[in-house]
Amino acid sequence: MTDTDKAMVLPKVARPHLTIQNPAPGMMVFDTVKRQLAVYNGTVWSFWKP
């Protein structure tokens, strides 16, 4: 993202690695339990701390 006046709004999901049954590769959500960004790479979830 290069614009200074735009934002990306992610879905909020509790424990996405347990609750999302068929995630698509590249899926990004905000884990409301861990309070972290969760990204699915097609095989595993990665959790990014702010």
Summary of the structure (lengths in Angstrom):
residues: 50
radius of gyration: 11.5
end to end distance: 17.1
largest distance: 34.7
contacts: 98
relative contact order: 0.23
helix: 8%
strand: 30%
